[in-house]
Each structure stands twice: as structure tokens, then as C-alpha cells.
Amino acid sequence: MKRTHYCGQLNKSNLGQNVTLFGWVKSIRDHKKILFIDMYDREGSLQILFKDSALDNLRNEINKLTPESCISIKGKVIERDTDKKNSKLPTGEIEIEASELSIISISPSLPFDPDNSKTSEEIRLKYRYLDLRNPAAKYAFKIRSLFAHSMRETLIKDGFFEIETPYMIKYTPGGARNFLVPSRNYPGKAYALAESPQIFKQLFMISGFDKYFQFARCFRDEDLRAERQPEFTQLDLEMSFIDEENIFSIIENCIKESCQKVLGKTINTPFSRIEFEEVMSKYGSDKPDLRYDFILQDITPLFNLVEADFIKKGVASGQAVIAIAFPNTPQLNRKSFDAITSKAINCGSKGLINLYYKDSTFVGAIAKFLSENFKSKVVSELNLKDNTNIFAIMAEKSKCLEIMGRLRAEFIDLFAIQPSTEYAFCWVTGFPLFAKSDDGEIIANHHLFTHPRIEDLKYMDTDPLKIRARQYDLVLNGVEIAGGSIRVHNPELQTKIFKTVRIGDEEARDRFGFFLEALKYGAPPHGGIAVGFDRLIMELLHQKSLRDIIALPKTQNGQCLLTEAPSQITEKQLRELHIKITE
């Protein structure tokens, strides 16, 4: 028996056709003289009608059926009676008058209803194969598949070669923590699971493959959260003889074409560009959600005009006051203010200042300390309108910006503010090349192979913290979905960067010897980017977690509840790997 159609593909254009369907029973409705089965497959659901002799002949088989049993149906596509049509279903104008029914397998009662959104995540992940029967899950993975195909097609059309890199590699300290794979043949040694194809794709550029890509699996042994999994997929690219604009154009075109083809949505390009310093001063985050216009504002000088002692002392000691205003919002009651203040404290603030502006009057705990001079200037500088909430905190400036950046999203949620657009993409550029660690050491801010901006090379020997990197992140709706850089291709410059972060020649050879050797042989200028493919699809479909986009995900504790991994290692396996476990 051969399938002719999927259930969800049929419509009025198929009237009169004989069809063969395979799928699962959703429900059975028996009205004695006629009987209906709602049947579904990966493309949707459809009503199957049994009546007259077909019902009589198949009654015994139908009586064996249970919901979620697997069946095949043969029959004719007919139009439903006018009063029986279901406008909520794509197939709601038709039904199949069945002539044959074959039972493939009978299902017992499911441990949970895949359509019940209140089912705990633990149960869903334990029975993930049943959870994926949910139509929403089917849709997400259909979109994921089509999007990957579209992006692959676009890149190949642009002259890219798809080349795979190894998963089992040499461990190199730095970056994310690696998973290790002990070697049976080399006692005491281990492979590392690649956290990214970084060095290998650069080697491809030295090899002369000037346009490389792959959908790469990446492995990182790090603490998990909603947008992280221990194994995930990157769309990884590298190109030679290019600059940042070439990479931006390739990625923008890839996303734009795929959104149009797969989602039927128009994405405007080019995407916004924002320098790191600007984005931090305006949004307190290098992952700004530009669907909302609200920006942070430094009003420290104005707070010199506030008579409250704790504010005067804070400003005098060099602390900054960063504010954000939300027009057309209601005045907070005590319960709401206490709740948002608690979140501010959890973010690291000592408290939260709130003023409400209405009818040329300020209301709030510090309102009695406001001078007339302050009032007129703050109205002007913040461009205040009636019914505006102003929130502010006081702290060391960089900390202040970081806290307010996190609180910005909380304020938006508090007032249930609707976004101005569905998707807001932006490139963040000009990141610092180096940073200071907690113990005062200079460290790489990105990875060690990121090229400095040419105009900042003059600071390499005198003030490396002033150097900006040729690094770029792509942000969508406040989530980083891609990151990359122009790479160092000059061995002398690479050595200087190593020495700046106190990596000597011997350590550099030990960690990256094969790569440094390769750089000697006519390395071209090159750069690339890695798109977090799971995150991209998560954001485009407005999902809350990567676990909704990865077919067989791990829990936040890194466990697979379906297969019960990680599992116990046997003594025999330990002996073969020359490993001994001690308490």
C-alpha cells in the first residue's frame, strides 16, 4: 500500500480523488449509523467518514481502535455538508469517505496528552517521541528543516563549499569548557569534543578554499539556561579576501531570502549597526532589544540639584545616576513597586528610585527633595510627557549601566509594552580586543585570533585596553544569534597578541603549534561568523527555550531523560580506557 497524500495537504481541489493515507487516530466519534475518525499526520489532521456498507464491514476493526493507534485509510475525498464545515481547520471543508481501514498498531493510553501545554517538562522530555506529535512541535521542526535547506541553497549559489570539520580534536585551554573523550589506544590521553570549528575553518582559508560553510555540531560543558544546550548547531562560515561588510551582506541576504521563502515574511536590510560603546551607554547591554525605543540616560549632573543627603554623597563620591523613562504608563502601587525593587536588588542595585510625572508634578519617595531647577531640567532632558514613570539607580557607572540594561526588560514586562516590530536585527561592532580579569591580568575579550582594528594597532605596545577588535555580533530581539570577526593572518601580529595576554612562545606552540605553523605559509586575510542556528529559529518562531527547537534536548542539568544519559560506566569500560575513579 502506497501513500498518495498527507492528511493536511488535501483540500477542495482534491474532490473526487481516491486517496491512501497513513497516520494516527486522534479521536473516534460513533453515531451508530455513521462514524467519524479524526486522523492526523505530520502535515495536519483530517476527518474520516465511515457509513453504510463500509461501516458495517469495518465495524469489528474500528472497535479495536484506541486514540493514537497507527492506521492506514483508503477512500474518496468528498465535500462536507455546509453546516458541518469547520473553518478553523485547513481541511475543514472536506472529509474522506472511507472504503478500507488497516490497523498498523494499537496504542495504549498515552502517559500524557501531547496537546496539553501544562504537562511538566520532565514528562515531555522523558516521552519526547510522543511530545513531538504535537502540531506546534511538528511546525517548528518543519520550519527548521526548510530554513536550513534555504540557507544552504543560498550559500552554495554564492560559491561556498560545504566542508566538514572533526568533532574529536586536541584540547586547548581557554574559551568554554570542553567535554573530554578518553582514548583507549593512548592511555592517559583524551580527545576534546570541538566547541567550534574555529581553527579548522581558518586552515581551510590557508588551503585556498576561500568560501567555506557547514552546519556544525558544537559541544560545550557549561552551565545551561533557556538559550543554551551542551550540544547545539552552528551555521559556520569563513571567507578570504573580504571585510566586515562582505560578511554582513552574506548573512543578511541569507536570512532575508530564507524568511521570505520559508515564513513568507519580509526582512528589511541592511540591518542596523551600533558601536559597542554606544550600545552600552544607551541600552546597558551588548544584546539590545531594538523593538523598544526606551534608552538609558546619564542624568548624574542633574542629581547634584537633589537635596537628599544619600544622593548628594553618592554623586560626590563619583557614582553615576542612570535613568530610563516610560511614557503613557500607570503609576505603580506599593506592591508593584516593591516587586520591581526586589528585582533591581537581585540584579545588584542597592535600591531603585521611581518618580511619576503627571500634570507638571512629580510623585515619589524623593519628590520632596527635588528643587525647581531639577524639575525643569529633568523635564527638558528626558523630554517628559504626562503619565511618565522615571526609574533610576545610583552606582559606579559601568555597573549602573549593566543593572539598568537588565532592568529595562523587566520594566517592559511590567507595563506589558508591545513591540514596535516583530523582528529587530542589529550588528554590534567595535568590541574591546582585550579586557582585564578579576586579578588585573589582560585577557582576550573574544578569542585570540581576532584582528585588531587597523587604526588601533598603535596602542598594542602602550595601552592595549584601548584597542577595538574587528569583531561583530548579530542580535535579534535582544538575543545574540551570531558572532564572528576578521582574523589575524600575520604571524608576527599573532605573536604580539599572545604576548599581550602573557602566552609565551613555548605555551603558544604547545596549544596552537600546528596552526601557527600554517600561518607561515601565505595565509590570506580572512574572516567569518557562526550563526547559532537553534537560537535563530527559536527567535523567529518566538519560542521561549532552545528545548523547543532541538529534537532531543537535555535538561538544565545536562541530562537526557529519554535515554537516561549520562549513564554509569562499567568496570570493563574503565579498564579499557585506563581510567580509575576515586572518591
C-alpha positions in Angstrom: 0.0 0.0 0.0 1.5 3.4 -1.0 0.6 6.8 0.5 -0.9 9.2 -2.1 -1.2 12.3 0.2 -0.6 13.6 3.7 -3.7 14.4 5.6 -3.0 18.2 5.9 -2.3 18.5 2.2 -5.8 17.8 1.0 -8.4 20.4 0.2 -11.4 21.1 -2.2 -9.1 20.8 -5.2 -8.8 17.1 -4.5 -12.6 16.5 -4.5 -13.5 13.1 -6.1 -10.0 11.7 -5.9 -9.3 8.3 -4.3 -6.6 8.6 -1.7 -4.5 6.4 0.6 -3.4 8.0 3.9 -1.2 6.9 6.8 -1.4 8.4 10.3 -2.7 8.2 13.8 -6.1 8.3 15.4 -6.9 11.5 17.3 -10.4 10.7 18.3 -13.4 8.4 17.4 -17.0 9.7 17.3 -19.5 6.9 16.9 -23.1 7.9 15.9 -24.2 4.3 15.2 -25.2 4.8 11.6 -22.2 6.9 10.8 -18.8 7.1 12.5 -16.0 9.7 12.3 -12.3 9.3 13.0 -10.1 12.3 13.3 -6.8 11.2 11.8 -3.5 13.2 11.7 0.0 13.0 10.4 2.9 15.4 10.2 1.1 17.8 7.9 -2.2 18.2 9.7 -5.5 16.5 10.6 -8.5 15.3 8.6 -11.9 13.9 9.2 -12.6 10.3 8.0 -16.2 9.3 7.5 -17.5 5.6 7.7 -21.0 4.9 6.7 -23.3 2.3 5.1 -21.7 -1.0 4.0 -18.1 0.3 4.6 -19.1 0.9 8.3 -20.7 -2.5 8.6 -17.7 -4.3 7.0 -15.2 -2.4 9.1 -17.0 -2.2 12.4 -15.1 -5.0 14.1 -11.8 -3.4 13.1 -12.9 0.0 14.2 -13.9 -1.3 17.6 -10.3 -2.4 18.2 -9.0 1.2 17.8 -7.8 3.5 20.5 -6.6 7.1 20.3 -3.1 7.3 19.0 -3.3 4.0 17.2 -1.5 3.9 13.8 -3.7 3.2 10.8 -4.0 3.5 7.0 -7.1 4.6 5.2 -8.3 4.3 1.6 -11.3 6.4 0.5 -12.6 9.2 -1.7 -12.4 13.0 -1.0 -15.9 14.4 -0.6 -17.2 17.8 0.4 -18.7 18.2 3.9 -22.3 19.3 4.3 -22.4 23.1 4.5 -23.5 23.1 8.2 -20.7 20.6 9.1 -17.8 22.6 7.7 -15.0 23.6 10.1 -13.5 27.0 9.2 -10.8 26.6 11.9 -9.2 23.7 10.1 -7.4 24.0 6.8 -9.0 20.7 5.8 -12.4 21.7 7.3 -14.3 21.8 4.0 -13.7 18.2 3.1 -13.6 14.7 4.5 -12.7 11.2 3.3 -15.4 8.7 2.8 -13.5 5.6 3.8 -13.7 2.3 1.9 -10.8 0.5 3.6 -9.1 0.6 7.0 -5.9 -1.2 8.0 -4.7 -1.3 11.6 -0.9 -1.0 11.7 -0.5 -0.9 15.5 -2.7 -0.3 18.6 -1.6 2.2 21.2 -2.3 2.0 24.9 -3.3 5.2 26.7 -0.5 7.8 26.5 1.2 8.8 29.7 0.3 12.4 28.9 -1.6 14.5 26.3 0.9 16.0 23.8 -1.6 18.9 23.2 -1.7 19.8 26.9 0.7 22.7 27.4 0.5 22.3 31.2 2.3 19.0 31.2 5.6 19.2 33.1 8.8 19.5 31.1 10.2 16.4 32.8 7.4 14.2 31.5 7.6 15.8 28.0 11.3 15.1 27.7 11.0 11.6 29.1 8.5 10.8 26.4 9.9 13.2 23.8 8.8 11.0 20.9 5.2 11.5 22.0 5.7 15.2 22.8 6.9 15.7 19.2 3.4 14.5 18.0 2.2 18.0 19.0 1.3 20.0 15.8 3.2 23.0 17.2 6.4 20.9 17.5 5.9 19.5 14.0 5.6 23.0 12.7 8.8 24.2 14.4 10.9 21.3 13.1 9.4 21.7 9.6 10.4 25.4 9.6 13.9 24.5 11.0 14.4 21.9 8.2 13.2 24.3 5.4 15.3 27.2 6.8 18.4 25.1 6.8 17.8 24.0 3.3 17.2 27.5 2.1 20.3 28.9 3.8 22.4 26.0 2.4 21.0 26.7 -1.1 21.7 30.4 -0.9 25.3 29.9 0.2 26.1 27.3 -2.4 24.6 29.6 -5.0 27.1 32.3 -3.7 30.0 30.0 -4.3 30.5 28.4 -0.9 31.9 24.9 -0.4 30.3 22.8 2.4 33.2 21.1 4.2 33.0 19.2 7.5 35.5 19.5 10.4 36.3 16.9 13.0 34.4 16.7 16.3 37.2 14.9 18.2 40.2 17.3 18.5 43.1 18.3 20.7 42.2 20.0 23.9 43.3 23.7 24.1 42.7 25.6 27.3 40.6 28.8 27.1 37.1 29.5 25.9 34.3 27.3 27.0 35.0 24.1 29.0 35.4 21.1 26.7 33.9 17.6 27.0 36.7 15.1 27.1 36.8 11.6 25.4 39.4 9.3 26.9 41.5 7.4 24.4 41.6 3.6 24.6 44.7 3.4 22.4 46.6 6.2 24.1 46.5 5.6 27.9 46.2 8.9 29.9 45.3 10.9 26.8 41.9 12.3 25.6 40.3 13.9 22.7 38.2 17.1 23.3 34.8 17.5 21.6 35.1 20.6 19.5 33.4 23.7 21.0 33.5 25.2 17.5 35.3 24.6 14.1 37.3 27.9 14.6 40.9 26.8 13.9 39.9 24.3 11.2 37.9 26.8 9.1 40.9 29.2 9.3 43.1 26.3 8.0 40.7 25.9 5.1 41.4 29.6 4.1 45.1 28.9 4.1 44.3 25.8 2.0 42.7 28.1 -0.7 39.1 27.3 -0.1 38.0 30.9 0.0 34.4 30.3 0.9 33.6 27.6 3.4 30.4 26.7 5.4 28.9 23.9 7.3 26.1 23.2 9.8 28.4 22.2 12.6 27.6 20.5 15.8 29.3 22.2 18.8 29.9 20.9 22.3 30.3 22.9 25.4 30.4 21.7 29.0 28.9 24.8 30.6 26.0 25.7 32.9 22.8 25.6 31.0 19.9 28.1 30.6 17.0 28.7 28.3 19.1 29.6 25.3 21.9 27.1 26.0 22.4 23.4 25.4 25.5 21.2 25.8 25.4 20.3 22.1 23.9 22.7 19.5 24.1 23.6 15.8 26.0 26.5 14.2 25.8 27.7 10.7 29.6 28.3 10.4 31.1 30.4 7.6 34.6 31.6 6.7 35.8 33.7 3.7 39.1 35.0 2.3 39.9 38.4 0.8 36.9 40.1 2.5 36.0 42.7 5.1 33.2 43.1 7.6 30.7 44.4 5.0 31.1 41.3 2.9 30.2 39.1 5.8 27.3 41.3 6.9 25.9 41.3 3.3 26.1 37.4 3.0 24.4 36.8 6.4 21.7 39.5 5.8 20.9 38.1 2.4 20.8 34.5 3.7 18.3 35.4 6.5 16.3 37.7 4.3 15.8 35.1 1.5 15.1 32.3 3.9 12.5 34.3 5.9 10.7 35.2 2.6 10.8 31.6 1.2 10.0 29.7 4.4 8.0 32.1 6.6 6.6 34.5 3.9 8.0 37.4 5.9 9.8 40.4 4.6 13.0 41.4 6.4 14.4 44.8 5.8 18.1 45.1 5.1 20.7 46.3 5.7 20.4 45.7 9.5 21.2 48.4 12.0 24.8 48.9 13.0 25.7 50.1 16.6 29.2 50.5 18.1 29.8 48.7 21.4 30.3 52.0 23.4 27.1 53.4 22.1 25.0 50.3 22.7 26.3 50.0 26.3 25.5 53.7 27.1 22.0 53.5 25.5 20.9 50.0 26.4 23.3 48.7 29.1 23.7 45.6 27.1 25.6 44.4 24.0 22.4 42.5 23.1 19.9 45.3 22.8 16.2 44.6 22.0 15.5 47.3 19.5 11.9 46.5 19.2 11.5 49.1 22.0 12.7 52.7 21.8 13.4 53.3 25.5 17.1 54.2 26.2 19.2 54.8 29.3 20.2 58.3 30.1 23.0 59.5 32.3 21.5 62.3 34.5 24.2 62.4 37.1 24.8 66.2 36.8 21.1 66.8 37.5 21.2 64.9 40.7 23.6 67.5 42.1 20.4 69.5 42.4 18.6 67.0 44.6 18.6 67.8 48.3 18.6 64.2 49.6 21.9 63.5 51.6 22.4 59.9 50.3 22.1 61.1 46.7 24.5 64.1 47.3 27.0 61.8 49.0 26.8 59.2 46.2 27.3 61.7 43.4 30.1 63.4 45.3 31.9 60.0 45.6 31.8 59.6 41.8 28.8 57.4 41.4 26.6 57.8 38.4 22.8 58.1 38.2 21.3 56.3 35.1 17.6 56.8 34.3 15.1 55.4 31.9 11.6 56.9 31.2 8.4 55.1 30.2 5.7 57.4 28.9 2.0 56.5 28.9 2.3 54.1 31.8 0.3 53.9 35.1 1.6 55.0 38.4 2.9 52.0 40.4 1.1 50.8 43.5 3.1 49.8 46.5 3.0 46.1 45.7 4.3 46.6 42.1 7.0 49.0 43.2 8.3 46.5 45.9 8.3 43.7 43.3 10.3 45.7 40.8 12.6 47.0 43.5 13.3 43.4 44.6 14.3 42.6 41.0 16.6 45.6 41.0 18.3 44.4 44.2 18.7 40.9 42.7 20.4 42.5 39.7 23.0 44.1 42.1 21.5 47.5 42.8 21.2 48.9 46.4 17.7 50.2 45.6 15.5 51.8 42.9 14.4 55.4 42.5 10.9 55.9 41.0 9.3 59.2 40.1 5.9 59.6 38.4 5.3 62.7 36.3 1.8 64.0 35.7 0.2 67.4 35.4 3.6 69.1 35.8 4.1 67.4 39.2 6.5 64.7 40.4 5.3 61.9 42.8 7.6 59.5 44.5 9.7 58.9 47.6 12.3 61.5 46.8 9.8 64.1 45.3 10.1 66.3 48.4 13.8 66.7 47.8 13.5 67.9 44.2 14.4 71.5 43.6 12.5 73.5 41.0 15.7 73.8 39.0 16.0 70.0 38.9 12.4 69.6 37.9 12.6 71.9 34.9 15.9 70.4 33.7 14.8 66.8 34.0 11.6 67.5 32.1 13.6 69.1 29.3 16.5 66.5 29.2 14.2 63.4 29.4 11.5 65.1 27.2 8.9 64.1 29.8 5.2 63.9 28.9 2.2 63.4 31.2 1.8 59.9 32.8 5.5 59.0 32.7 7.4 56.7 35.0 11.1 57.5 35.6 13.3 54.8 37.1 16.9 55.5 38.2 19.7 53.8 40.1 22.9 55.1 41.5 26.2 53.1 41.4 29.6 53.0 39.7 28.8 53.9 36.1 29.6 50.6 34.3 27.8 48.6 37.0 24.9 51.1 36.8 24.5 50.6 33.0 24.7 46.8 33.3 22.0 46.7 36.0 19.7 49.1 34.2 20.2 47.2 31.0 18.9 44.1 32.7 16.1 46.0 34.4 15.0 47.6 31.0 13.5 44.3 30.0 11.8 43.9 33.4 10.2 47.4 33.1 8.9 46.5 29.6 7.3 43.3 31.0 5.9 45.2 34.0 4.0 47.6 31.8 3.2 44.9 29.1 4.5 47.2 26.4 4.0 45.8 22.9 7.0 45.7 20.5 7.0 48.2 17.6 8.0 45.4 15.1 8.1 41.6 15.0 11.9 41.3 14.3 14.6 43.8 15.1 18.1 42.8 13.9 21.3 44.8 14.6 25.0 44.4 14.2 27.1 45.3 17.3 30.7 46.2 16.4 33.8 47.8 17.9 34.1 45.5 20.9 37.3 45.9 23.0 40.0 43.4 21.9 41.3 43.0 25.4 39.7 43.1 28.9 41.0 43.0 32.5 40.4 39.8 34.6 39.4 40.0 38.2 43.0 39.7 39.2 44.1 42.6 36.9 45.6 40.5 34.1 45.0 41.4 30.5 42.9 38.7 28.7 41.4 38.3 25.3 37.8 39.7 25.2 36.8 37.4 22.3 39.2 34.7 21.1 43.0 35.0 20.5 42.7 35.1 16.7 40.6 38.2 16.4 42.2 41.0 14.4 42.5 44.5 16.0 41.1 47.5 14.1 43.9 48.9 11.9 43.7 52.4 13.4 44.2 51.0 16.9 47.3 49.0 16.3 49.3 51.9 17.6 48.2 51.1 21.1 49.4 47.5 21.1 52.7 48.3 23.0 51.4 51.2 25.1 47.8 50.8 26.0 46.2 47.6 24.7 42.9 48.1 26.6 42.2 50.9 24.1 42.3 48.6 21.1 39.0 47.8 19.4 38.5 44.4 17.7 37.3 43.7 14.2 34.6 41.7 15.9 30.8 41.7 15.3 27.7 40.2 16.9 24.3 39.9 15.3 21.4 40.4 17.7 17.8 39.6 17.1 15.2 40.9 19.6 17.7 41.1 22.4 19.3 37.7 21.8 22.7 37.2 20.3 22.2 34.9 17.3 25.6 35.2 15.6 29.2 36.3 16.3 32.4 36.5 14.4 35.5 38.5 13.5 38.1 39.3 10.9 41.0 37.0 11.9 44.7 37.6 12.4 46.6 36.2 9.3 50.0 37.8 10.1 52.2 35.5 12.3 54.1 38.5 13.9 50.8 40.2 14.9 49.5 36.9 16.3 52.7 36.5 18.4 52.2 40.1 19.8 48.6 39.3 20.8 49.8 36.1 22.6 52.5 38.1 24.5 50.0 40.8 25.5 47.9 38.1 27.3 51.1 36.5 28.6 51.2 33.5 26.4 54.9 32.8 25.7 56.4 31.0 22.7 56.5 27.6 24.4 52.9 27.7 25.6 51.7 29.1 22.2 53.5 26.2 20.4 52.0 23.7 22.8 48.5 25.0 22.4 48.4 26.1 18.8 51.6 24.9 17.2 50.0 23.3 14.1 48.0 26.5 13.4 50.9 28.9 14.0 53.0 26.8 11.6 50.2 27.0 9.0 50.1 30.8 9.3 53.6 31.0 7.9 52.7 29.6 4.5 51.0 32.5 2.7 47.9 32.9 4.9 45.3 35.2 3.2 43.3 37.8 5.0 40.1 36.2 6.1 37.2 36.3 8.5 34.0 34.6 9.4 31.0 34.2 11.6 29.0 31.5 13.4 25.2 31.7 13.4 23.6 30.0 16.4 21.1 28.2 14.2 19.0 26.9 17.1 18.7 30.4 18.6 17.9 31.9 15.2 14.9 29.6 14.7 13.9 30.0 18.4 13.6 33.8 18.0 12.0 33.7 14.5 9.3 31.4 15.9 9.1 33.3 19.2 9.8 30.3 21.3 11.0 30.6 24.9 13.6 27.9 25.0 16.1 26.0 22.8 14.5 22.8 24.1 11.5 23.7 21.8 13.8 23.8 18.8 16.2 20.9 19.4 14.6 17.5 18.7 16.1 15.6 21.6 17.4 18.2 24.1 19.0 17.8 27.5 17.5 19.2 30.7 19.0 22.2 32.5 21.2 19.7 34.4 22.5 18.3 31.2 20.6 15.0 31.4 18.7 13.2 28.6 15.6 12.0 30.3 14.6 9.9 27.3 17.8 7.7 27.2 18.9 8.4 30.8 22.2 9.7 29.8 24.8 10.2 31.2 24.9 6.6 32.4 27.1 4.6 34.7 30.4 3.4 33.3 31.2 -0.3 33.8 34.4 -1.6 35.3 35.3 -3.2 32.0 34.9 0.1 30.1 37.1 1.9 32.7 39.8 -0.7 32.4 39.8 -0.4 28.6 40.1 3.4 28.9 42.8 3.1 31.6 40.7 5.1 33.9 40.3 4.7 37.7 37.5 6.5 39.5 38.4 7.7 43.0 36.2 9.2 45.7 
